[in-house]
Amino acid sequence: MRLFARVVLVLLLIAAASALVEAVLEIVDRRAHPPRGVFADAGGFRLRLQPGGSGEPGPTVLLETGIGGATSVTWAWVQRGVAAFAPVVSYDRAGLGESEPGPMPRDGERLVVELHTALGNAGIRPPYVFVGHSYGGLLARLYTRRYPGEIAGAVLCESSHPGQFGGTNARPPSLVRVLRSLAGAAPWLARFGVIRLFVTLVPTDADLLPPRERAEQKAYLASPRHWVGTVRELEAWVPLTNPETRRTSGFGERPLYVLTAGTSAARWGPWRMLQDEVAALSTDSVHRIEPGATHGSLIADSTHAATVVRAIRDVVEAIRTRRPLREVVTSRERDQTAPGGPAVAGTGS
């Protein structure tokens, strides 16, 4: 019994020391990476927004992250590219990154209302091109249903599908339980420095970002607070956000560009079909597969992000010129393949 008590005491001391070191490192992170952007009221709490592209004509491009470790800085490559031709804003949802926590439950309907409120209070006016990655694709559909007059077009990158966790060709429900369990443990693991150690030693999509954003994203990933916000969104995804999204009617005639990662399409056959269904949400849509891209690298890697920027530019041009998106894309590709024109890169069908 004495040996057992000693072992327990040693483990408790190690845990306490780890928690103390992690708390100190979080203070160091906050001093090393002071918040950038603007903070806007979203209904009694503040969201951090990072606007760019000032002086460029509209529409404004909204960048909506996926669920999990994503924050506004994961859009770094895309935001830099879009800022050259349109106003653009990324942001942290409540409880993530630099944004303050919001009320429960953290379902999609609540998230889009908070975004709408924050945009209005920050003076960022419609029309918008809603760009959603992964879970952000569901929020694009919900925002369009709630505020149809504000959305002029959309770009969906590896968009989640409300049927992917239940129904025909869906991923097994056991996967959902595994994801919830893993994410549920993340805040505790982060408090004892385990997540920080993981992102330091194991390559992640954060390593693909520019140096400043890479350091910021790793600091967010190490934060227990960030993972608490993530868990709250995951808890609402299947029971609340998916049913809410199923009730949406799509994008109508708005230009819609759907991008699918080649690795995702190759590893899980039904994913291509689900992405085709997403593309069918508009009567004017283009669906392309990005060869070599993974679910995360599609926006985090500079090469793949250039394809996303090009898709956004096509949608913006279609809106500005009032031409069908397919016509804009076909015209651009014809110009690129013409003698003396730039080489085509990064897209496939």
VOBA-1610 file (N, C-alpha, C; in pm, whole numbers, padded with zeros to 5 digits, always signed):
BEGIN
Met+00083-00122+00000Met+00000+00000+00000Met+00086+00126+00000Arg+00201+00118+00074Arg+00288+00235+00077Arg+00344+00265-00062Leu+00381+00158-00135Leu+00432+00178-00270Leu+00326+00240-00360Phe+00203+00190-00346Phe+00092+00244-00427Phe+00070+00391-00395Ala+00074+00425-00266Ala+00053+00564-00225Ala+00164+00654-00279Arg+00285+00602-00280Arg+00396+00681-00332Arg+00382+00704-00483Val+00340+00600-00553Val+00319+00614-00697Val+00212+00717-00727Val+00102+00710-00652Val-00007+00807-00671Val+00042+00948-00641Leu+00120+00962-00534Leu+00172+01094-00497Leu+00263+01149-00606Val+00348+01065-00661Val+00438+01109-00768Val+00358+01153-00890Leu+00256+01074-00926Leu+00173+01108-01041Leu+00100+01241-01020Leu+00051+01262-00898Leu-00018+01387-00869Leu+00078+01506-00877Leu+00199+01487-00830Leu+00298+01594-00838Leu+00333+01626-00983Ile+00347+01521-01063Ile+00377+01542-01205Ile+00262+01617-01273Ala+00138+01576-01241Ala+00022+01642-01301Ala+00015+01789-01259Ala+00039+01814-01130Ala+00035+01952-01081Ala+00143+02037-01146Ala+00262+01980-01159Ala+00371+02054-01223Ala+00339+02082-01370Ser+00281+01982-01438Ser+00245+01999-01580Ser+00141+02108-01596Ala+00040+02108-01508Ala-00064+02210-01515Ala-00007+02349-01490Leu+00087+02359-01397Leu+00149+02488-01367Leu+00231+02538-01486Val+00309+02448-01544Val+00389+02486-01661Val+00298+02531-01775Glu+00189+02458-01798Glu+00096+02493-01905Glu+00035+02631-01880Ala-00003+02660-01756Ala-00061+02791-01724Ala+00039+02903-01752Val+00165+02880-01718Val+00268+02981-01744Val+00287+03000-01894Leu+00290+02889-01970Leu+00309+02897-02114Leu+00193+02968-02183Glu+00072+02953-02130Glu-00042+03024-02188Glu-00028+03175-02168Ile+00027+03217-02053Ile+00053+03359-02031Ile+00158+03408-02129Val+00260+03328-02151Val+00365+03362-02247Val+00305+03376-02387Asp+00215+03283-02424Asp+00150+03287-02556Asp+00073+03418-02574Arg-00003+03457-02471Arg-00086+03578-02483Arg+00001+03703-02500Arg+00114+03704-02434Arg+00204+03819-02448Arg+00276+03818-02583Ala+00307+03698-02631Ala+00378+03688-02758Ala+00287+03713-02878His+00157+03684-02861His+00063+03698-02972His-00058+03780-02928Pro-00043+03910-02912Pro-00158+03993-02874Pro-00264+03988-02982Pro-00392+03994-02945Pro-00501+03981-03042Pro-00494+04085-03152Arg-00514+04039-03275Arg-00524+04129-03390Arg-00668+04135-03435Gly-00703+04242-03510Gly-00837+04255-03562Gly-00922+04348-03479Val-01054+04336-03495Val-01149+04419-03422Val-01245+04329-03346Phe-01298+04380-03235Phe-01393+04304-03154Phe-01530+04371-03163Ala-01632+04291-03198Ala-01766+04345-03217Ala-01866+04268-03132Asp-01962+04343-03076Asp-02066+04281-02994Asp-02152+04188-03079Ala-02176+04067-03027Ala-02257+03969-03100Ala-02383+03933-03023Gly-02417+04016-02922Gly-02535+03989-02842Gly-02501+03973-02695Gly-02416+04062-02643Gly-02377+04055-02503Gly-02239+03997-02482Phe-02171+03961-02586Phe-02033+03914-02581Phe-01969+03953-02714Arg-01836+03944-02722Arg-01766+03995-02839Arg-01702+03884-02923Leu-01711+03903-03054Leu-01641+03816-03148Leu-01522+03893-03207Arg-01412+03821-03230Arg-01297+03881-03296Arg-01311+03865-03447Leu-01308+03977-03521Leu-01313+03976-03666Leu-01181+04030-03720Gln-01138+03975-03832Gln-01016+04022-03897Gln-01049+04064-04041Pro-01081+04192-04060Pro-01114+04241-04194Pro-00989+04274-04273Gly-01001+04269-04405Gly-00891+04304-04494Gly-00945+04350-04628Gly-00853+04390-04716Gly-00894+04431-04850Gly-00965+04564-04854Ser-00931+04655-04765Ser-00999+04785-04762Ser-00975+04859-04892Gly-01079+04925-04939Gly-01068+05002-05063Gly-01109+04925-05186Glu-01118+04792-05176Glu-01159+04713-05290Glu-01312+04712-05300Pro-01366+04702-05423Pro-01511+04698-05438Pro-01568+04566-05386Gly-01698+04568-05352Gly-01764+04448-05301Gly-01795+04350-05411Pro-01860+04239-05376Pro-01914+04202-05245Pro-01805+04165-05145Thr-01841+04166-05016Thr-01748+04128-04911Thr-01745+03977-04897Val-01626+03922-04885Val-01608+03777-04873Val-01599+03740-04726Leu-01691+03653-04679Leu-01691+03604-04541Leu-01625+03467-04536Leu-01526+03452-04450Leu-01454+03325-04437Leu-01497+03255-04308Glu-01562+03140-04323Glu-01616+03065-04210Glu-01540+02934-04193Thr-01482+02912-04075Thr-01399+02795-04051Thr-01481+02669-04027Gly-01409+02557-04026Gly-01469+02430-03989Gly-01475+02416-03838Ile-01503+02294-03795Ile-01516+02267-03652Ile-01392+02189-03607Gly-01353+02206-03483Gly-01235+02135-03432Gly-01131+02235-03389Gly-01015+02232-03454Gly-00908+02321-03415Gly-00904+02452-03491Ala-01000+02476-03580Ala-00991+02590-03671Ala-01023+02722-03602Thr-00952+02827-03646Thr-00979+02965-03605Thr-00965+03054-03728Ser-00981+03182-03709Ser-00971+03274-03822Ser-00835+03270-03889Val-00728+03242-03812Val-00594+03245-03871Val-00570+03130-03967Thr-00654+03025-03964Thr-00636+02915-04059Thr-00667+02959-04202Trp-00728+03077-04217Trp-00758+03131-04350Trp-00646+03222-04400Ala-00530+03222-04337Ala-00427+03321-04367Ala-00394+03330-04516Trp-00362+03218-04580Trp-00325+03222-04722Trp-00442+03270-04808Val-00561+03219-04779Val-00679+03257-04858Val-00710+03405-04839Gln-00707+03452-04715Gln-00742+03592-04690Gln-00645+03686-04758Arg-00517+03653-04757Arg-00419+03738-04824Arg-00446+03746-04974Gly-00482+03633-05032Gly-00509+03632-05176Gly-00634+03709-05212Val-00740+03692-05135Val-00867+03759-05164Val-00858+03909-05142Ala-00779+03950-05043Ala-00767+04094-05012Ala-00717+04175-05130Ala-00656+04110-05228Ala-00604+04181-05344Ala-00715+04225-05440Phe-00835+04165-05429Phe-00940+04202-05524Phe-01078+04223-05461Ala-01093+04200-05331Ala-01225+04219-05268Ala-01209+04240-05118Pro-01303+04310-05054Pro-01301+04315-04907Pro-01327+04176-04852Val-01260+04141-04743Val-01268+04005-04690Val-01257+04010-04539Val-01328+03920-04471Val-01322+03915-04326Val-01327+03770-04279Ser-01235+03735-04191Ser-01240+03608-04119Ser-01274+03639-03974Tyr-01314+03540-03899Tyr-01350+03567-03759Tyr-01342+03438-03678Asp-01343+03454-03546Asp-01348+03341-03453Asp-01489+03330-03399Arg-01547+03211-03410Arg-01678+03192-03348Arg-01665+03201-03196Ala-01776+03224-03129Ala-01775+03242-02984Ala-01709+03124-02914Gly-01617+03155-02823Gly-01548+03050-02748Gly-01425+02996-02816Leu-01398+03039-02941Leu-01283+02990-03015Leu-01183+03105-03036Gly-01056+03071-03049Gly-00956+03173-03076Gly-00959+03284-02974Glu-00984+03407-03023Glu-00985+03524-02936Glu-01125+03569-02898Ser-01228+03502-02948Ser-01365+03545-02920Ser-01413+03499-02783Glu-01502+03579-02724Glu-01557+03544-02593Glu-01660+03433-02606Pro-01681+03354-02502Pro-01783+03247-02507Pro-01923+03304-02525Gly-02008+03226-02591Gly-02147+03265-02611Gly-02241+03171-02541Pro-02371+03202-02542Pro-02471+03119-02473Pro-02489+02984-02538Met-02542+02892-02462Met-02571+02757-02509Met-02715+02752-02560Pro-02747+02654-02648Pro-02655+02559-02710Pro-02582+02624-02827Arg-02469+02565-02869Arg-02388+02623-02976Arg-02427+02561-03110Asp-02554+02573-03145Asp-02603+02517-03271Asp-02588+02619-03384Gly-02606+02569-03508Gly-02584+02652-03626Gly-02672+02775-03633Glu-02798+02763-03597Glu-02888+02878-03602Glu-02837+02990-03512Arg-02791+02955-03394Arg-02740+03056-03302Arg-02611+03118-03357Leu-02526+03035-03418Leu-02398+03085-03468Leu-02415+03188-03578Val-02511+03165-03670Val-02526+03260-03780Val-02590+03390-03733Val-02676+03382-03633Val-02733+03505-03576Val-02623+03587-03510Glu-02534+03521-03439Glu-02422+03591-03375Glu-02332+03656-03478Leu-02303+03584-03586Leu-02220+03641-03692Leu-02287+03763-03753His-02414+03752-03783His-02489+03864-03843His-02485+03986-03752Thr-02505+03964-03623Thr-02504+04074-03527Thr-02367+04140-03520Ala-02263+04060-03516Ala-02127+04114-03507Ala-02089+04191-03633Leu-02126+04139-03749Leu-02096+04209-03874Leu-02163+04346-03876Gly-02290+04350-03835Gly-02361+04477-03833Gly-02298+04577-03738Asn-02260+04530-03619Asn-02199+04619-03521Asn-02058+04663-03561Ala-01993+04584-03646Ala-01859+04621-03694Ala-01866+04707-03819Gly-01986+04730-03871Gly-02001+04812-03991Gly-01962+04740-04119Ile-01964+04607-04119Ile-01930+04529-04238Ile-02061+04491-04306Arg-02091+04556-04417Arg-02224+04547-04478Arg-02230+04446-04593Pro-02349+04391-04618Pro-02368+04303-04734Pro-02368+04385-04863Pro-02365+04316-04979Pro-02378+04171-04997Pro-02250+04096-04964Tyr-02267+03964-04934Tyr-02156+03880-04897Tyr-02142+03761-04992Val-02019+03716-05007Val-01991+03583-05063Val-01950+03499-04944Phe-02029+03398-04914Phe-02004+03317-04795Phe-01913+03201-04834Val-01795+03196-04774Val-01698+03089-04800Val-01691+03001-04677Gly-01736+02876-04690Gly-01739+02786-04576Gly-01650+02665-04597His-01568+02636-04497His-01486+02514-04500His-01545+02413-04403Ser-01564+02289-04450Ser-01611+02181-04366Ser-01744+02219-04298Tyr-01748+02222-04165Tyr-01869+02260-04091Tyr-01920+02397-04133Gly-01829+02483-04178Gly-01870+02615-04224Gly-01964+02609-04342Gly-01963+02498-04418Gly-02058+02482-04528Gly-02201+02473-04480Leu-02223+02412-04365Leu-02357+02407-04307Leu-02402+02547-04266Leu-02309+02624-04209Leu-02343+02759-04166Leu-02373+02850-04284Ala-02307+02824-04398Ala-02337+02901-04519Ala-02483+02882-04559Arg-02530+02759-04551Arg-02669+02729-04588Arg-02766+02792-04488Leu-02732+02787-04360Leu-02819+02843-04258Leu-02824+02995-04265Tyr-02709+03058-04291Tyr-02706+03204-04303Tyr-02789+03248-04424Thr-02779+03175-04533Thr-02853+03210-04655Thr-03003+03199-04633Arg-03046+03097-04558Arg-03189+03084-04531Arg-03240+03197-04441Arg-03162+03232-04340Arg-03208+03332-04244Arg-03197+03474-04298Tyr-03093+03500-04378Tyr-03069+03635-04432Tyr-03049+03627-04583Pro-03150+03585-04656Pro-03133+03560-04801Pro-03092+03683-04880Gly-03134+03801-04837Gly-03100+03921-04910Gly-02956+03964-04896Glu-02882+03900-04805Glu-02743+03940-04781Glu-02642+03855-04855Ile-02680+03737-04900Ile-02585+03644-04962Ile-02598+03650-05114Ala-02487+03687-05180Ala-02487+03698-05325Ala-02428+03574-05392Gly-02350+03496-05320Gly-02288+03377-05376Gly-02216+03302-05267Ala-02161+03184-05301Ala-02094+03102-05199Ala-01983+03018-05262Val-01884+02989-05179Val-01779+02893-05212Val-01771+02796-05096Leu-01791+02668-05122Leu-01789+02568-05017Leu-01673+02473-05038Cys-01584+02465-04940Cys-01462+02385-04949Cys-01474+02264-04857Glu-01480+02145-04916Glu-01496+02024-04835Glu-01613+02039-04740Ser-01725+02086-04791Ser-01840+02116-04707Ser-01896+01993-04637Ser-01927+02010-04508Ser-02001+01906-04438Ser-02138+01891-04502His-02197+01774-04485His-02329+01744-04539His-02416+01700-04422Pro-02540+01748-04412Pro-02624+01712-04296Pro-02656+01564-04288Gly-02629+01490-04396Gly-02655+01346-04393Gly-02533+01261-04374Gln-02417+01321-04352Gln-02295+01241-04349Gln-02282+01156-04223Phe-02355+01190-04117Phe-02350+01111-03995Phe-02477+01031-03971Gly-02557+01016-04073Gly-02680+00939-04058Gly-02754+00934-04189Gly-02799+00814-04228Gly-02871+00799-04354Gly-02788+00724-04455Thr-02835+00720-04578Thr-02769+00646-04685Thr-02630+00701-04710Asn-02534+00610-04727Asn-02395+00644-04757Asn-02329+00729-04648Ala-02383+00725-04528Ala-02328+00809-04421Ala-02212+00739-04352Arg-02130+00817-04288Arg-02026+00760-04205Arg-02092+00693-04085Pro-02032+00587-04034Pro-02095+00514-03923Pro-02112+00602-03800Pro-02227+00588-03731Pro-02249+00667-03610Pro-02140+00647-03506Ser-02073+00530-03508Ser-01966+00505-03411Ser-01855+00608-03426Leu-01831+00655-03549Leu-01728+00756-03571Leu-01763+00885-03498Val-01891+00919-03498Val-01936+01040-03428Val-01907+01028-03279Arg-01935+00910-03225Arg-01910+00890-03081Arg-01761+00900-03050Val-01679+00845-03139Val-01534+00852-03119Val-01487+00997-03120Leu-01536+01075-03219Leu-01498+01215-03229Leu-01539+01292-03104Arg-01659+01267-03055Arg-01706+01337-02936Arg-01620+01301-02816Ser-01586+01173-02803Ser-01505+01129-02690Ser-01367+01192-02692Leu-01305+01192-02810Leu-01172+01250-02823Leu-01174+01399-02794Ala-01272+01469-02852Ala-01281+01613-02830Ala-01315+01644-02685Gly-01398+01559-02623Gly-01435+01581-02484Gly-01316+01574-02390Ala-01218+01493-02427Ala-01098+01480-02344Ala-00998+01593-02370Ala-01011+01661-02484Ala-00912+01761-02524Ala-00893+01873-02422Pro-01000+01932-02365Pro-00977+02040-02267Pro-00892+01995-02149Trp-00915+01872-02102Trp-00836+01822-01990Trp-00693+01794-02032Leu-00677+01735-02148Leu-00542+01709-02198Leu-00465+01841-02217Ala-00537+01943-02263Ala-00473+02073-02283Ala-00430+02135-02151Arg-00510+02117-02046Arg-00475+02176-01916Arg-00344+02121-01860Phe-00312+01998-01899Phe-00190+01936-01849Phe-00079+01936-01953Gly-00097+02016-02060Gly+00010+02035-02157Gly+00025+01926-02261Val-00066+01829-02261Val-00054+01717-02356Val-00078+01764-02499Ile-00178+01849-02519Ile-00207+01899-02653Ile-00091+01985-02705Arg-00034+02066-02617Arg+00080+02150-02656Arg+00196+02062-02702Leu+00221+01955-02627Leu+00329+01863-02663Leu+00299+01798-02798Phe+00173+01762-02819Phe+00133+01696-02944Phe+00158+01787-03064Val+00109+01912-03057Val+00123+02002-03173Val+00267+02047-03193Thr+00349+02030-03090Thr+00491+02062-03103Thr+00566+01951-03174Leu+00529+01826-03146Leu+00603+01711-03197Leu+00544+01650-03323Val+00413+01663-03341Val+00345+01596-03452Val+00302+01698-03557Pro+00338+01678-03684Pro+00295+01772-03789Pro+00143+01780-03801Thr+00090+01900-03811Thr-00053+01924-03831Thr-00071+02025-03943Asp-00197+02053-03977Asp-00224+02154-04080Asp-00174+02292-04038Ala-00161+02315-03907Ala-00111+02444-03861Ala+00031+02471-03912Asp+00107+02365-03935Asp+00245+02382-03984Asp+00249+02433-04126Leu+00136+02430-04198Leu+00131+02476-04336Leu+00106+02626-04347Leu+00072+02689-04236Leu+00037+02832-04238Leu+00163+02919-04241Pro+00147+03047-04276Pro+00261+03141-04266Pro+00313+03146-04124Pro+00439+03185-04103Pro+00502+03178-03970Pro+00422+03242-03857Arg+00374+03365-03877Arg+00302+03431-03768Arg+00173+03357-03734Glu+00095+03323-03835Glu-00030+03254-03811Glu-00007+03111-03760Arg+00103+03050-03802Arg+00137+02916-03753Arg+00155+02919-03601Ala+00231+03017-03553Ala+00255+03028-03409Ala+00126+03058-03333Glu+00043+03147-03390Glu-00084+03180-03325Glu-00175+03059-03319Gln-00186+02986-03430Gln-00276+02871-03433Gln-00231+02763-03335Lys-00102+02740-03323Lys-00054+02640-03228Lys-00083+02682-03085Ala-00078+02813-03059Ala-00113+02862-02925Ala-00260+02837-02896Tyr-00347+02860-02996Tyr-00489+02833-02976Tyr-00514+02684-02954Leu-00448+02601-03032Leu-00467+02456-03020Leu-00424+02406-02882Ala-00328+02472-02820Ala-00280+02431-02688Ala-00370+02480-02576Ser-00465+02568-02607Ser-00546+02633-02504Ser-00666+02548-02462Pro-00683+02520-02333Pro-00804+02449-02288Pro-00932+02524-02322Arg-00927+02656-02312Arg-01045+02738-02342Arg-01096+02715-02483His-01003+02707-02579His-01041+02685-02718His-01112+02551-02735Trp-01064+02448-02665Trp-01123+02316-02680Trp-01258+02304-02610Val-01279+02382-02506Val-01411+02386-02443Val-01514+02438-02544Gly-01476+02546-02616Gly-01566+02599-02719Gly-01591+02499-02830Thr-01489+02424-02868Thr-01503+02324-02973Thr-01598+02214-02931Val-01584+02165-02808Val-01671+02058-02759Val-01817+02102-02758Arg-01841+02226-02721Arg-01980+02277-02717Arg-02042+02280-02856Glu-01962+02311-02958Glu-02014+02307-03095Glu-02039+02164-03139Leu-01948+02074-03106Leu-01964+01933-03144Leu-02089+01872-03081Glu-02118+01911-02959Glu-02235+01856-02889Glu-02366+01893-02960Ala-02366+02007-03028Ala-02488+02053-03095Ala-02494+02012-03241Trp-02385+01961-03297Trp-02378+01936-03441Trp-02485+01838-03488Val-02481+01715-03442Val-02571+01612-03494Val-02716+01633-03448Pro-02741+01660-03318Pro-02881+01671-03276Pro-02950+01800-03317Leu-02875+01909-03339Leu-02938+02038-03366Leu-02900+02096-03502Thr-02772+02112-03529Thr-02729+02181-03651Thr-02766+02103-03777Asn-02747+01972-03777Asn-02782+01894-03896Asn-02931+01903-03930Pro-03022+01883-03835Pro-03164+01900-03868Pro-03198+02041-03916Glu-03134+02141-03856Glu-03157+02279-03901Glu-03115+02295-04046Thr-03003+02235-04082Thr-02952+02248-04219Thr-03040+02172-04318Arg-03093+02059-04277Arg-03181+01983-04367Arg-03304+02063-04407Arg-03344+02158-04325Arg-03462+02239-04355Arg-03432+02355-04449Thr-03307+02374-04487Thr-03273+02483-04579Thr-03307+02441-04722Ser-03325+02540-04808Ser-03365+02511-04947Ser-03253+02532-05048Gly-03135+02570-05004Gly-03024+02587-05098Gly-02997+02732-05132Phe-02925+02752-05242Phe-02878+02884-05281Phe-02952+02942-05402Gly-03051+02871-05453Gly-03129+02923-05565Gly-03044+02941-05689Glu-03044+03064-05745Glu-02967+03095-05865Glu-02832+03160-05833Arg-02798+03171-05707Arg-02672+03234-05670Arg-02554+03149-05718Pro-02445+03211-05762Pro-02327+03133-05803Pro-02269+03056-05684Leu-02242+02929-05707Leu-02191+02841-05602Leu-02074+02760-05657Tyr-01959+02773-05592Tyr-01840+02697-05631Tyr-01811+02597-05520Val-01806+02468-05555Val-01779+02361-05458Val-01643+02302-05488Leu-01558+02296-05386Leu-01425+02238-05399Leu-01413+02117-05308Thr-01366+02008-05364Thr-01348+01883-05289Thr-01201+01843-05292Ala-01149+01800-05178Ala-01011+01755-05170Ala-00997+01619-05236Gly-00895+01605-05321Gly-00874+01480-05391Gly-00854+01362-05298Thr-00784+01382-05188Thr-00760+01274-05093Thr-00890+01227-05029Ser-00977+01321-04996Ser-01106+01284-04935Ser-01190+01201-05031Ala-01195+01245-05157Ala-01275+01174-05258Ala-01221+01033-05281Ala-01088+01017-05271Ala-01028+00886-05298Ala-01045+00791-05180Arg-01039+00842-05058Arg-01041+00756-04940Arg-01181+00717-04895Trp-01279+00800-04925Trp-01416+00769-04884Trp-01509+00795-05000Gly-01544+00688-05071Gly-01620+00699-05195Gly-01744+00785-05190Pro-01831+00769-05088Pro-01954+00849-05083Pro-01931+00998-05071Trp-01810+01040-05029Trp-01786+01183-05012Trp-01805+01259-05142Arg-01761+01201-05254Arg-01777+01266-05383Arg-01925+01286-05415Met-02006+01184-05385Met-02149+01194-05412Met-02214+01302-05324Leu-02174+01306-05197Leu-02229+01407-05107Leu-02191+01548-05153Gln-02070+01564-05205Gln-02028+01694-05256Gln-02104+01731-05383Asp-02137+01632-05464Asp-02222+01658-05581Asp-02359+01708-05536Glu-02410+01650-05428Glu-02539+01695-05375Glu-02530+01839-05327Val-02418+01875-05266Val-02398+02014-05222Val-02398+02107-05343Ala-02329+02066-05450Ala-02324+02149-05570Ala-02461+02168-05632Ala-02549+02069-05614Ala-02684+02077-05670Ala-02773+02175-05595Leu-02722+02237-05490Leu-02801+02334-05414Leu-02818+02466-05489Ser-02747+02483-05601Ser-02763+02603-05684Ser-02783+02562-05829Thr-02858+02642-05902Thr-02875+02616-06045Thr-02757+02667-06125Asp-02666+02740-06059Asp-02546+02791-06126Asp-02425+02754-06041Ser-02380+02630-06056Ser-02272+02582-05970Ser-02161+02516-06051Val-02043+02513-05991Val-01927+02443-06045Val-01870+02358-05933His-01838+02232-05964His-01778+02143-05866His-01646+02092-05920Arg-01538+02119-05847Arg-01405+02077-05886Arg-01337+02000-05774Ile-01251+01907-05811Ile-01170+01832-05715Ile-01027+01883-05723Glu-00970+01912-05608Glu-00833+01961-05600Glu-00737+01843-05576Pro-00662+01803-05677Pro-00573+01687-05664Pro-00471+01706-05552Gly-00451+01602-05473Gly-00349+01604-05370Gly-00387+01673-05241Ala-00498+01743-05239Ala-00537+01816-05118Ala-00604+01722-05018Thr-00583+01750-04891Thr-00654+01681-04785Thr-00764+01774-04733His-00843+01724-04639His-00953+01804-04585His-00903+01937-04529Gly-00791+01934-04456Gly-00740+02055-04396Gly-00647+02135-04485Ser-00565+02064-04565Ser-00467+02137-04648Ser-00533+02215-04760Leu-00658+02186-04790Leu-00727+02260-04896Leu-00725+02410-04871Ile-00729+02450-04744Ile-00721+02593-04713Ile-00592+02632-04643Ala-00525+02535-04577Ala-00405+02569-04499Ala-00278+02572-04582Asp-00272+02493-04688Asp-00154+02487-04773Asp-00158+02599-04878Ser-00047+02666-04899Ser-00047+02782-04988Ser-00085+02746-05132Thr-00041+02631-05179Thr-00073+02591-05317Thr-00221+02563-05334His-00276+02483-05244His-00419+02452-05253His-00504+02574-05224Ala-00457+02658-05131Ala-00532+02780-05099Ala-00543+02871-05220Ala-00443+02868-05309Ala-00449+02948-05431Ala-00567+02906-05518Thr-00600+02777-05516Thr-00717+02730-05590Thr-00846+02784-05528Val-00850+02788-05395Val-00967+02844-05326Val-00982+02992-05361Val-00871+03065-05360Val-00875+03207-05396Val-00927+03224-05538Arg-00883+03139-05629Arg-00929+03149-05767Arg-01080+03123-05777Ala-01129+03026-05699Ala-01273+02998-05699Ala-01352+03118-05646Ile-01300+03180-05541Ile-01366+03298-05485Ile-01366+03411-05587Arg-01254+03430-05656Arg-01247+03535-05757Arg-01350+03512-05868Asp-01367+03385-05907Asp-01466+03354-06011Asp-01606+03389-05966Val-01639+03356-05841Val-01773+03387-05789Val-01791+03538-05779Val-01690+03608-05730Val-01698+03754-05720Val-01716+03816-05858Glu-01643+03766-05957Glu-01658+03820-06092Glu-01796+03793-06149Ala-01849+03674-06123Ala-01984+03641-06171Ala-02087+03738-06112Ile-02069+03772-05985Ile-02162+03865-05920Ile-02146+04006-05976Arg-02023+04050-05992Arg-01998+04187-06041Arg-02043+04204-06185Thr-02022+04103-06268Thr-02056+04116-06410Thr-02194+04063-06443Arg-02258+03999-06342Arg-02391+03939-06361Arg-02390+03834-06473Arg-02282+03761-06479Arg-02270+03651-06574Arg-02282+03520-06499Pro-02327+03412-06564Pro-02332+03282-06497Pro-02192+03238-06455Leu-02182+03175-06340Leu-02052+03130-06290Leu-01984+03035-06388Arg-02060+02944-06444Arg-02001+02848-06537Arg-01938+02918-06657Glu-02002+03025-06701Glu-01948+03101-06814Glu-01818+03170-06773Val-01814+03226-06651Val-01693+03292-06603Val-01578+03193-06594Val-01604+03075-06537Val-01500+02973-06520Val-01452+02923-06655Thr-01545+02895-06745Thr-01507+02845-06877Thr-01423+02947-06952Ser-01461+03074-06943Ser-01387+03180-07010Ser-01245+03192-06953Arg-01232+03187-06821Arg-01100+03198-06760Arg-01011+03080-06801Glu-01066+02960-06797Glu-00987+02843-06831Glu-00947+02843-06979Arg-01035+02894-07062Arg-01003+02904-07205Arg-00887+03002-07226Asp-00890+03113-07152Asp-00782+03210-07163Asp-00649+03154-07111Gln-00657+03072-07003Gln-00536+03016-06945Gln-00470+02911-07035Thr-00551+02841-07113Thr-00496+02736-07198Thr-00463+02786-07338Ala-00499+02911-07367Ala-00468+02968-07498Ala-00316+02985-07513Pro-00263+02982-07637Pro-00119+03002-07658Pro-00072+03132-07595Gly+00030+03120-07511Gly+00084+03240-07445Gly+00015+03273-07315Gly-00094+03201-07283Gly-00164+03227-07159Gly-00102+03150-07044Pro-00140+03182-06920Pro-00085+03113-06805Pro-00131+02968-06800Ala-00050+02882-06745Ala-00083+02741-06736Ala-00193+02717-06633Val-00278+02620-06658Val-00383+02585-06564Val-00321+02501-06455Ala-00358+02528-06330Ala-00303+02448-06219Ala-00408+02435-06111Gly-00410+02320-06047Gly-00482+02306-05922Gly-00626+02265-05929Thr-00686+02245-06044Thr-00825+02204-06048Thr-00841+02079-06130Gly-00946+02008-06103Gly-00978+01888-06179Gly-01125+01861-06168Ser-01175+01773-06248Ser-01318+01745-06242Ser-01340+01598-06220
//
